């Protein structure tokens, strides 16, 4: 990953060079290898380069064309390089070099605003088109590279990290209470909004154009375009999946420095590590040093050491194990002060020691198993399609594949929820829903949020809109689309990007590859779900993964780390209950929730988990509000380490 930022004045005023350099300075840790600036009258771009591919060493950004009509700044990596290069050359565009930036700039020359549709990889980019006096921006399909911006009708300012925008004194800092309410509800659903009014993020799979004083956004890719995939046997599906998965891993091994991988012991990260090892054994990539990095939790239910060691021994890997400490409160407060945003999740900061160790060992790239659940998890909502077709035989066959007896209690419940409800007429669904809500309060009754604040922010309607609450999920593909477009996932991805950027390391996600997403969406449901999740992945990993990992059905659960963080923050003498002072929460109810969480945890009842996330969000927003209202950044920012570079 790298860092980008820029200022475009559409009122004729010259670009502020000092502002650009201040913005560059605060995100310089994202690009310790090279800093570049470009200015032209009313426009100024900057680029902070983290060189993680062989080609990036020769890349100079911001990049201009020969006529100096176009200028590109991009944080990204293009994975379908050969395909793009061949198409450009066949259309008469000569490439000056083989860098990813050159491929993207030439793609814009050839295809204009449609160019992101052709690009596979992780990217956020901005292109100034001087002849047309327009700014074009785009973000990749999974949102792996962030893009934050503010537009006031005259000036468009953007950056890889939110706090860079505050280097402009005219950027508003008014609290977006509607998003505060979503955080407090522990359900971030909206993909564009931030904690500040009028500071937005460009959603994944979207492009943006600023021209003639107007901003327009367009979705350039949608999962519905994925073709259906049909074979006659499980073996053929597994072969197809293996081919695509292998390529998604292989292209992410393109690096000029040693590559490492997180290894949790779960099915997803273990599959990525095993495929990496297989590719290296076959000579598919340069034989760089390869290491794995794992957190272990001796004595806790989330410890996965048994599975981690099975993969390590199977492939004879060089492995690193760490018993992570609890997240430092100074670290969390320092993040809030530095980023002017919500801090990392405590279960996320526990990867920081692994990142620090990877940096010490010269690792430039870390692969993850992220997105495996969202991309390959299945849903029983596909049973409704058989009801809709009037095909009871297929319905019973589908239930049998899932090992569900139709006349059992589980079978009847499955039929009602997954097969019958999605096809009921709208009026009948509404009547049933009203009756259910009359008998019991709706699950979204967030009693810890202040009632007046909930009404003012319209939080229930926001959640219904963003989470599809109250509406039936009509098919398994609707379920998959919801997973893909979840606002909380966009937020979490940006936090992960921000965290690894602090250490000068690029994080790559094979399961976030657009080709994997399209393949998963095109599969029949029984390839995603057959008695257990991720059937096609398990089938494809036969003989590649140790059986103890390939057949495991459980998943580690890390709420214990959040529980400990909530307890430490709430008991801290310095903790100030800003959410209560500002009228966002009902303080008494929050304290009751915490007491109940403590009671359940002490009793060994895992029901404590349902209280952890709301209480953590209260703590995180307390720290954020404390920074804004009490000037705590002067006390904590100095204790927060980032891998800085000079601007």
Legacy VTK file of the C-alpha trace (Angstrom):
# vtk DataFile Version 3.0
C-alpha trace
ASCII
DATASET POLYDATA
POINTS 647 float
0.000 0.000 0.000
0.996 3.610 -0.430
-0.556 6.961 0.413
-2.236 9.513 -1.839
-3.704 12.950 -1.294
-4.671 15.935 -3.376
-6.418 19.282 -3.683
-8.478 20.440 -6.683
-9.874 23.966 -6.772
-12.777 24.438 -9.156
-13.172 28.159 -8.460
-9.978 29.155 -10.256
-7.911 29.640 -7.104
-4.340 28.291 -7.248
-3.665 25.104 -5.337
-2.124 25.594 -1.911
1.302 23.925 -2.034
1.851 24.269 1.707
-1.458 22.504 2.350
-0.438 19.626 0.082
2.840 19.193 1.914
1.135 19.229 5.292
-1.268 16.553 4.074
1.638 14.512 2.739
3.511 14.822 6.012
0.756 13.262 8.139
0.390 10.216 5.843
4.102 9.881 5.009
4.296 6.693 7.108
2.255 5.010 4.346
5.077 5.526 1.859
8.551 5.510 3.405
10.323 4.707 0.102
9.597 7.798 -1.999
7.548 10.983 -1.780
6.349 12.828 -4.878
4.431 16.054 -5.530
2.843 17.508 -8.648
1.210 20.917 -9.029
-0.531 22.561 -11.935
-2.357 25.817 -11.406
-5.506 24.830 -9.504
-4.602 21.170 -8.881
-1.996 19.506 -6.660
-1.383 15.774 -6.103
0.978 13.879 -3.808
2.096 10.270 -3.536
3.878 8.424 -0.710
5.309 5.215 -2.150
5.680 1.890 -0.400
7.550 -0.189 -2.991
6.389 -3.788 -2.662
6.592 -5.086 -6.249
9.611 -5.373 -8.578
8.031 -2.834 -10.942
7.263 -0.270 -8.223
10.976 0.391 -7.696
11.006 2.181 -11.069
7.640 3.879 -10.602
7.416 7.641 -10.229
4.185 9.128 -8.988
2.294 11.330 -9.462
2.600 10.134 -13.062
1.904 12.312 -16.109
1.518 11.440 -19.781
3.836 12.761 -22.511
1.602 15.728 -23.328
1.177 16.509 -19.621
-2.585 16.438 -20.069
-3.203 13.683 -17.521
-1.827 13.124 -14.046
-2.384 10.033 -11.880
-1.804 9.352 -8.215
-2.667 5.810 -7.118
-2.407 3.620 -4.080
-2.651 0.190 -5.592
-1.556 -2.946 -7.341
-2.903 -4.332 -10.640
-3.164 -8.120 -10.817
-4.327 -8.701 -14.413
-1.242 -6.965 -15.797
-0.691 -9.197 -18.825
-4.292 -8.889 -19.957
-4.322 -5.083 -19.627
-0.940 -4.689 -21.304
-1.997 -6.812 -24.287
-5.230 -4.845 -24.779
-3.454 -1.510 -24.585
-0.813 -2.492 -27.101
-3.380 -3.991 -29.460
-5.112 -0.593 -29.439
-1.908 1.215 -30.374
-0.940 2.555 -26.968
2.772 2.130 -26.378
3.810 1.561 -22.785
6.777 3.531 -21.540
7.454 0.948 -18.830
5.747 -1.999 -17.132
4.750 -0.276 -13.905
1.208 -0.582 -12.584
0.771 3.196 -12.651
1.593 3.306 -16.360
-0.969 0.566 -17.047
-3.670 2.528 -15.228
-2.859 5.872 -16.834
-2.913 4.302 -20.315
-6.142 2.488 -19.440
-7.764 5.830 -18.719
-6.453 7.157 -22.020
-8.080 4.254 -23.849
-11.285 3.593 -21.912
-11.818 6.823 -20.009
-14.115 6.590 -16.935
-14.888 2.947 -17.814
-11.296 1.875 -17.118
-11.891 0.573 -13.534
-14.207 -2.081 -14.964
-11.153 -3.594 -16.675
-8.796 -3.501 -13.694
-8.400 -6.380 -11.253
-6.475 -5.618 -8.100
-6.469 -3.377 -5.053
-6.535 0.349 -5.792
-7.749 3.811 -5.002
-6.811 6.456 -7.534
-7.312 9.990 -8.759
-6.674 11.282 -12.298
-6.681 14.936 -13.291
-7.848 15.286 -16.897
-6.706 18.777 -17.869
-8.265 19.090 -21.366
-11.685 18.212 -19.911
-11.035 20.057 -16.627
-12.311 17.082 -14.680
-11.180 14.932 -11.768
-11.766 11.182 -11.943
-11.459 8.909 -8.898
-12.089 5.198 -8.340
-11.854 2.515 -5.670
-11.450 -1.248 -6.067
-14.255 -3.787 -5.825
-13.527 -4.929 -2.243
-12.524 -1.508 -0.939
-9.064 -2.739 0.039
-7.558 0.718 -0.493
-9.237 3.675 1.256
-10.359 6.947 -0.335
-11.715 9.754 1.887
-12.808 13.154 0.562
-14.546 16.468 1.246
-16.313 18.621 -1.364
-17.677 22.070 -0.552
-18.785 23.088 -4.042
-15.498 24.832 -4.798
-12.685 22.630 -3.496
-12.314 18.842 -3.643
-9.787 17.479 -1.168
-8.955 13.788 -0.776
-6.592 11.446 1.028
-5.855 7.864 2.053
-6.496 8.651 5.710
-9.163 10.867 7.174
-6.939 13.041 9.363
-5.038 14.325 6.311
-8.135 16.286 5.306
-7.995 18.256 8.565
-4.729 19.867 7.468
-7.054 22.146 5.520
-8.502 24.567 8.109
-11.666 24.855 6.018
-12.516 21.151 6.323
-15.544 20.964 8.656
-15.278 18.976 11.883
-18.951 18.806 12.818
-19.982 15.491 14.359
-22.141 13.226 12.217
-24.456 12.044 14.975
-26.231 9.580 12.692
-23.003 7.600 12.300
-22.299 7.922 16.021
-25.651 6.203 16.554
-24.700 3.394 14.168
-21.456 2.812 16.061
-23.313 2.796 19.375
-25.754 0.263 17.926
-22.715 -1.872 16.996
-24.073 -2.025 13.432
-22.194 0.181 10.965
-24.302 -0.110 7.839
-23.651 2.970 5.699
-20.648 2.714 3.392
-20.097 6.413 2.573
-20.524 8.338 5.796
-17.868 8.926 8.464
-18.042 10.311 11.996
-17.848 13.801 10.485
-20.524 15.545 8.465
-19.515 16.212 4.861
-16.436 13.968 5.012
-17.210 10.905 2.948
-15.568 7.752 1.676
-15.835 6.570 -1.894
-17.663 3.217 -1.667
-16.034 0.060 -3.037
-16.685 -0.658 -6.739
-17.514 3.005 -7.368
-15.973 5.794 -9.381
-16.433 9.517 -8.935
-16.254 12.441 -11.334
-15.951 16.143 -10.486
-16.746 18.405 -13.418
-18.404 21.791 -13.907
-18.914 22.180 -10.187
-20.781 18.891 -9.862
-19.858 15.575 -8.241
-21.300 12.388 -9.703
-20.744 8.824 -8.468
-21.234 5.628 -10.433
-21.147 1.954 -9.527
-18.857 0.490 -12.170
-19.171 -3.169 -11.131
-21.925 -5.252 -9.609
-21.921 -8.846 -8.468
-25.035 -9.541 -10.545
-22.824 -9.502 -13.640
-21.120 -12.714 -12.501
-21.997 -15.641 -14.824
-23.532 -18.826 -13.458
-21.188 -21.818 -13.250
-22.552 -25.297 -13.821
-20.685 -28.605 -13.869
-21.728 -32.232 -13.530
-19.568 -33.211 -10.563
-18.058 -31.871 -7.348
-14.617 -32.645 -8.721
-15.126 -30.252 -11.651
-16.251 -27.447 -9.324
-13.234 -28.068 -7.109
-10.896 -28.011 -10.109
-12.346 -24.695 -11.304
-12.116 -23.187 -7.837
-8.532 -24.381 -7.388
-7.497 -22.714 -10.637
-8.976 -19.341 -9.669
-7.837 -19.509 -6.050
-4.311 -20.467 -7.064
-4.112 -17.473 -9.399
-5.489 -15.114 -6.738
-2.719 -16.252 -4.372
0.003 -16.354 -7.037
-0.502 -12.777 -8.214
-0.303 -11.593 -4.603
3.146 -13.142 -4.258
4.566 -10.595 -6.722
6.976 -8.822 -4.421
10.458 -7.354 -4.314
10.787 -8.316 -0.669
10.119 -11.475 1.354
6.458 -12.406 1.747
4.814 -13.602 4.927
1.338 -14.658 5.943
-0.881 -14.585 8.964
-1.689 -18.115 10.077
-4.514 -18.381 12.593
-5.186 -22.075 12.137
-8.610 -21.410 10.657
-9.681 -22.870 7.326
-9.179 -19.649 5.366
-5.706 -18.523 6.457
-4.512 -22.139 6.431
-5.727 -22.516 2.835
-3.892 -19.363 1.780
-0.652 -20.469 3.467
-0.918 -23.965 1.980
-1.562 -22.638 -1.520
1.395 -20.251 -1.154
3.564 -23.202 -0.159
2.327 -25.313 -3.064
3.024 -22.531 -5.580
6.538 -22.042 -4.210
7.200 -25.789 -4.277
6.123 -25.883 -7.935
8.485 -22.996 -8.747
5.640 -20.607 -9.583
7.241 -17.607 -7.846
10.762 -16.481 -6.948
12.053 -18.401 -3.969
11.925 -15.522 -1.497
12.105 -16.320 2.182
8.614 -17.156 3.443
7.445 -17.076 7.066
4.162 -17.358 8.933
3.062 -15.204 11.866
0.607 -16.471 14.468
-0.909 -15.335 17.733
-1.450 -18.079 20.292
-3.604 -17.862 23.386
-2.567 -20.608 25.832
-5.375 -21.558 28.163
-8.069 -19.555 26.328
-10.868 -21.050 24.202
-9.643 -19.064 21.183
-6.225 -20.769 21.153
-5.668 -22.514 17.803
-2.095 -23.709 18.292
-2.989 -27.287 17.403
-4.178 -26.315 13.934
-1.400 -23.793 13.333
1.297 -26.369 14.066
-0.405 -28.924 11.832
-0.031 -26.565 8.837
3.517 -25.553 9.795
4.662 -29.158 10.090
2.841 -30.232 6.925
4.757 -27.678 4.818
7.911 -27.443 6.967
7.489 -23.685 7.366
9.473 -21.118 9.280
6.893 -20.033 11.839
6.668 -17.237 14.393
4.422 -17.541 17.447
3.484 -14.766 19.828
1.426 -14.636 22.998
0.008 -11.122 22.493
-0.347 -8.748 25.424
-3.582 -6.939 26.126
-3.976 -3.770 24.052
-2.421 -0.756 25.719
-4.901 1.996 26.587
-2.264 4.559 25.670
-1.998 2.909 22.242
-5.758 3.087 21.667
-5.940 6.684 22.859
-2.902 7.581 20.783
-4.544 6.159 17.668
-7.645 8.248 18.338
-5.540 11.379 18.787
-3.427 10.745 15.684
-6.165 9.694 13.262
-8.972 11.898 14.649
-11.111 8.818 14.185
-12.226 5.745 16.067
-9.308 3.586 17.210
-8.483 0.021 16.165
-10.431 -2.834 17.700
-8.511 -4.447 20.597
-8.653 -7.849 18.924
-7.115 -6.164 15.882
-4.301 -4.407 17.733
-3.156 -7.821 18.930
-1.768 -8.317 15.431
0.514 -5.270 15.874
3.338 -7.271 17.538
3.193 -9.693 14.597
3.473 -6.770 12.172
6.370 -5.310 14.121
8.154 -8.654 14.057
7.496 -9.035 10.327
8.983 -5.590 9.721
12.081 -6.513 11.749
12.520 -9.617 9.605
12.358 -7.599 6.381
8.912 -8.821 5.332
7.285 -6.441 2.866
3.957 -8.201 2.235
1.608 -10.165 4.489
-1.168 -12.327 3.046
-4.361 -12.873 5.022
-7.320 -15.228 5.065
-9.753 -12.311 5.347
-13.060 -12.418 3.448
-13.258 -16.201 3.333
-16.440 -16.259 5.420
-18.118 -13.509 3.408
-17.179 -14.865 -0.014
-17.635 -18.605 0.496
-20.163 -18.851 3.302
-23.482 -20.314 2.226
-27.121 -19.656 3.030
-30.194 -21.876 3.266
-32.224 -19.155 1.570
-31.619 -21.038 -1.661
-34.416 -23.400 -0.577
-36.929 -20.644 -1.338
-36.003 -20.884 -5.004
-37.371 -24.444 -5.119
-40.629 -23.291 -3.514
-40.854 -20.461 -6.008
-40.383 -22.981 -8.829
-43.055 -25.263 -7.368
-40.562 -28.114 -7.150
-41.086 -30.025 -3.859
-38.796 -32.865 -4.967
-35.867 -30.474 -5.398
-36.742 -28.832 -2.061
-36.590 -32.160 -0.217
-33.395 -33.109 -2.054
-31.837 -29.793 -1.036
-32.746 -30.333 2.606
-31.334 -33.850 2.455
-28.018 -32.456 1.165
-27.899 -30.285 4.261
-28.708 -33.278 6.484
-32.012 -31.687 7.567
-34.950 -34.025 8.232
-38.067 -32.186 6.899
-40.411 -33.375 9.681
-38.011 -32.667 12.546
-38.266 -29.469 14.605
-35.170 -28.154 12.820
-36.640 -29.120 9.463
-39.956 -27.358 10.079
-38.168 -24.265 11.378
-35.880 -24.264 8.323
-38.840 -24.599 5.962
-40.676 -21.731 7.593
-37.793 -19.286 7.806
-35.722 -20.057 4.700
-38.191 -21.542 2.230
-41.706 -20.242 2.942
-41.258 -16.730 4.391
-39.245 -15.340 1.432
-42.040 -16.175 -1.055
-45.026 -14.943 0.967
-46.970 -11.956 -0.444
-45.915 -8.605 0.943
-49.182 -7.907 2.780
-49.042 -11.237 4.591
-45.376 -10.734 5.516
-46.219 -7.317 6.959
-49.103 -8.746 9.010
-46.931 -11.516 10.448
-44.134 -9.074 11.211
-46.536 -6.701 13.014
-47.952 -9.557 15.082
-44.483 -10.722 16.035
-43.440 -7.228 17.102
-46.621 -6.877 19.155
-45.780 -10.029 21.095
-42.163 -9.086 21.763
-40.066 -5.931 21.394
-38.091 -5.771 18.161
-34.463 -6.924 18.476
-33.294 -3.512 17.332
-34.698 -1.849 20.478
-31.321 -0.466 21.550
-32.125 0.378 25.141
-28.643 1.708 25.967
-28.990 4.516 23.397
-30.670 7.665 24.723
-34.249 7.741 23.412
-34.139 11.388 22.339
-30.815 10.809 20.563
-32.195 7.695 18.828
-35.196 9.709 17.622
-33.039 12.648 16.507
-30.695 10.438 14.480
-33.472 8.222 13.102
-31.305 5.246 14.004
-33.965 2.538 13.672
-34.797 3.572 10.114
-31.102 3.783 9.234
-30.567 0.252 10.484
-33.633 -1.048 8.671
-32.415 0.567 5.466
-28.804 -0.496 5.810
-29.376 -4.004 7.172
-32.560 -4.856 5.287
-34.302 -5.214 8.656
-37.960 -6.160 8.425
-37.622 -7.365 4.849
-37.183 -11.039 3.928
-34.027 -12.196 2.266
-35.494 -13.695 -0.870
-32.560 -15.806 -2.045
-29.106 -17.023 -1.150
-27.635 -14.552 -3.638
-29.362 -11.695 -1.831
-27.612 -12.930 1.303
-24.237 -13.003 -0.454
-24.768 -9.506 -1.827
-25.527 -8.239 1.679
-22.252 -9.726 2.928
-20.357 -8.105 0.081
-21.885 -4.658 0.616
-21.890 -4.590 4.404
-20.888 -1.174 5.737
-19.218 -2.688 8.776
-16.917 -4.675 6.516
-15.874 -1.514 4.653
-15.117 0.138 7.980
-13.165 -2.890 9.231
-11.140 -3.126 6.018
-10.067 0.500 6.352
-8.968 -0.043 9.955
-6.905 -3.063 8.849
-5.298 -1.015 6.060
-4.517 1.808 8.475
-2.983 -0.609 10.991
-0.571 -2.305 8.588
0.396 1.056 7.056
1.849 2.055 10.417
4.463 -0.663 10.006
5.400 -0.089 6.368
3.858 -3.413 5.304
1.341 -4.168 2.580
-1.487 -6.518 3.452
-3.045 -8.581 0.626
-6.246 -10.627 0.638
-6.594 -13.538 -1.830
-10.250 -14.067 -0.883
-10.883 -10.405 -1.717
-9.958 -11.006 -5.369
-12.724 -9.967 -7.748
-12.395 -13.298 -9.581
-13.006 -15.214 -6.340
-16.074 -13.071 -5.619
-17.526 -13.654 -9.080
-16.783 -17.365 -8.924
-18.469 -17.732 -5.548
-21.556 -15.846 -6.713
-21.842 -18.054 -9.773
-21.632 -21.348 -7.869
-24.683 -23.458 -6.998
-25.492 -23.075 -3.319
-24.575 -26.654 -2.450
-20.970 -25.854 -3.394
-20.865 -23.169 -0.715
-23.007 -24.966 1.828
-23.421 -28.712 2.174
-23.917 -29.701 5.804
-20.990 -27.380 6.523
-19.815 -24.035 5.127
-17.255 -23.634 2.300
-17.808 -27.025 0.720
-15.949 -26.188 -2.496
-12.932 -24.843 -0.600
-12.746 -27.957 1.560
-13.014 -30.142 -1.554
-10.329 -28.152 -3.385
-7.932 -28.339 -0.417
-8.074 -32.139 -0.243
-4.447 -33.313 -0.089
-3.203 -29.734 0.290
-4.404 -28.974 3.818
-3.821 -31.237 6.824
-7.064 -33.120 7.410
-7.392 -31.883 10.983
-7.688 -28.349 9.572
-9.629 -29.164 6.403
-12.391 -30.904 8.320
-12.626 -28.621 11.344
-16.058 -27.089 11.860
-15.439 -24.733 14.767
-14.119 -21.176 14.676
-12.157 -19.294 17.298
-14.039 -16.476 19.012
-12.102 -13.451 20.261
-14.656 -11.544 22.335
-12.462 -12.177 25.387
-9.982 -9.561 24.113
-12.777 -7.006 23.760
-14.108 -7.893 27.213
-10.720 -7.185 28.764
-10.404 -3.864 26.906
-13.867 -2.720 27.980
-13.079 -3.588 31.589
-9.705 -1.767 31.552
-11.102 1.385 29.953
-14.166 1.599 32.161
-12.067 1.105 35.322
-9.410 3.615 34.242
-9.218 6.701 36.452
-8.793 8.814 33.312
-11.919 7.473 31.624
-14.489 10.192 30.970
-18.012 9.258 29.986
-18.385 11.678 27.091
-21.128 9.648 25.409
-23.260 10.184 28.504
-22.335 13.873 28.826
-23.260 14.477 25.197
-26.626 12.794 25.626
-25.885 9.878 23.302
-26.422 7.044 25.771
-28.471 6.239 28.843
-25.645 5.974 31.366
-27.579 3.925 33.884
-28.556 1.338 31.293
-24.974 1.117 30.010
-23.726 0.497 33.540
-26.387 -2.184 33.973
-25.227 -3.812 30.740
-21.662 -3.824 31.994
-22.680 -5.392 35.295
-24.611 -8.086 33.446
-21.635 -8.708 31.137
-19.355 -9.074 34.171
-21.798 -11.433 35.897
-22.170 -13.695 32.872
-18.430 -13.718 32.210
-17.671 -14.655 35.834
-20.206 -17.485 35.601
-18.568 -18.810 32.428
-21.721 -18.054 30.420
-20.814 -17.139 26.840
-23.972 -15.045 26.627
-21.725 -12.205 27.872
-20.605 -11.821 24.256
-23.796 -10.047 23.189
-22.909 -7.115 25.463
-19.274 -6.790 24.452
-19.566 -4.976 21.124
-22.044 -2.271 22.210
-19.986 -1.582 25.328
-16.774 -1.473 23.312
-18.302 1.071 20.924
-19.273 3.239 23.891
-15.671 3.094 25.138
-14.215 3.858 21.702
-16.533 6.817 21.158
-15.754 8.074 24.661
-12.053 8.186 23.689
-12.860 9.878 20.381
-15.037 12.496 22.083
-12.474 12.998 24.823
-9.846 13.809 22.203
-12.148 16.314 20.516
-13.272 18.081 23.685
-10.345 17.929 26.102
-7.249 18.194 23.912
-5.981 14.782 24.988
-3.995 14.494 21.738
-1.254 16.530 23.365
-0.897 13.804 26.001
-1.320 10.638 23.963
-0.194 11.214 20.387
3.445 11.189 21.419
3.022 7.656 22.808
1.732 6.321 19.516
4.390 4.901 17.214
4.087 4.957 13.443
6.669 4.019 10.843
7.211 7.605 9.712
8.942 9.124 6.699
9.876 12.729 6.133
7.786 14.780 3.732
LINES 1 648
647 0 1 2 3 4 5 6 7 8 9 10 11 12 13 14 15 16 17 18 19 20 21 22 23 24 25 26 27 28 29 30 31 32 33 34 35 36 37 38 39 40 41 42 43 44 45 46 47 48 49 50 51 52 53 54 55 56 57 58 59 60 61 62 63 64 65 66 67 68 69 70 71 72 73 74 75 76 77 78 79 80 81 82 83 84 85 86 87 88 89 90 91 92 93 94 95 96 97 98 99 100 101 102 103 104 105 106 107 108 109 110 111 112 113 114 115 116 117 118 119 120 121 122 123 124 125 126 127 128 129 130 131 132 133 134 135 136 137 138 139 140 141 142 143 144 145 146 147 148 149 150 151 152 153 154 155 156 157 158 159 160 161 162 163 164 165 166 167 168 169 170 171 172 173 174 175 176 177 178 179 180 181 182 183 184 185 186 187 188 189 190 191 192 193 194 195 196 197 198 199 200 201 202 203 204 205 206 207 208 209 210 211 212 213 214 215 216 217 218 219 220 221 222 223 224 225 226 227 228 229 230 231 232 233 234 235 236 237 238 239 240 241 242 243 244 245 246 247 248 249 250 251 252 253 254 255 256 257 258 259 260 261 262 263 264 265 266 267 268 269 270 271 272 273 274 275 276 277 278 279 280 281 282 283 284 285 286 287 288 289 290 291 292 293 294 295 296 297 298 299 300 301 302 303 304 305 306 307 308 309 310 311 312 313 314 315 316 317 318 319 320 321 322 323 324 325 326 327 328 329 330 331 332 333 334 335 336 337 338 339 340 341 342 343 344 345 346 347 348 349 350 351 352 353 354 355 356 357 358 359 360 361 362 363 364 365 366 367 368 369 370 371 372 373 374 375 376 377 378 379 380 381 382 383 384 385 386 387 388 389 390 391 392 393 394 395 396 397 398 399 400 401 402 403 404 405 406 407 408 409 410 411 412 413 414 415 416 417 418 419 420 421 422 423 424 425 426 427 428 429 430 431 432 433 434 435 436 437 438 439 440 441 442 443 444 445 446 447 448 449 450 451 452 453 454 455 456 457 458 459 460 461 462 463 464 465 466 467 468 469 470 471 472 473 474 475 476 477 478 479 480 481 482 483 484 485 486 487 488 489 490 491 492 493 494 495 496 497 498 499 500 501 502 503 504 505 506 507 508 509 510 511 512 513 514 515 516 517 518 519 520 521 522 523 524 525 526 527 528 529 530 531 532 533 534 535 536 537 538 539 540 541 542 543 544 545 546 547 548 549 550 551 552 553 554 555 556 557 558 559 560 561 562 563 564 565 566 567 568 569 570 571 572 573 574 575 576 577 578 579 580 581 582 583 584 585 586 587 588 589 590 591 592 593 594 595 596 597 598 599 600 601 602 603 604 605 606 607 608 609 610 611 612 613 614 615 616 617 618 619 620 621 622 623 624 625 626 627 628 629 630 631 632 633 634 635 636 637 638 639 640 641 642 643 644 645 646
